Amino acid sequence: MTMNRPRAVHLPKLRADNAELLCPSCGGEFLRQKQAQVFARSEDATAGVRVTFGDSGFAVDSGMGGNPSPRQDGISISLECDQCGAMSELTVSQHKGQTLIEHKASAGPATIYFV
């Protein structure tokens, strides 16, 4: 079964040990991590554990709001571009056994597929 996938993002300067993530708004190379959230739950559960990390510390709760995976675990990292100030989000989610990595700005998502 072939999934109808959004356009794939090709990471420039891809090396065996490193790849740079670029701002989806301006192409800038300098993105600051502002906040990270890790979501853990049983498949299809409405509650689980959400840990939010940021400049002011961390918080733990059972909410799943903001989870990039509608049915499973997920990771979300908020990023701010040093060049244009745009905010973007890097997410890791699961869908039917596939791990999807997505980097999106307010203009819409562009998904990175690792095969």
Beta strands, then each sheet from edge to edge (+ up, - down):
strand 1: 31-40
strand 2: 49-54
strand 3: 57-61
strand 4: 74-81
strand 5: 87-95
strand 6: 98-105
strand 7: 108-112
sheet 1: 3+ 2- 1+ 4- 5+ 6- 7+
end
